[in-house]
Every structure is written in C-alpha cells, then in structure tokens.
Amino acid sequence: LIFLLPFVLGSFPVDENYPL
C-alpha cells in the first residue's frame, strides 16, 4: 500500500518518505 498510495492519491509528493 505504501507504493500504491502516492500513485493513487497523486497529491502526496512522498513515496519513499511515507510515514507508513
């Protein structure tokens, strides 16, 4: 889900720096 969230949302400039 960590890699899917940033792609689906798109509004989050984070992908590897995600708090999850």
N, C-alpha and C positions, 0 to 999 in steps of 0.2 A: 504493500500500500504506500510505502514511503516514496516509491518511484512513480506511482500512479497519480498520487495527489497533485504534485506540482504540474503534471501534464494535463490533468483533467481540469483543475481549477484555472491554471494559467495566470492567475492574479498573484500567485506566490512566486517571487524571484528566488526561491530557495529550492534546492533539490537534494543536495548532499548535506546542507547545513540545517536540515529539518530537525526540529526538537524531538521528533519521534525516532 
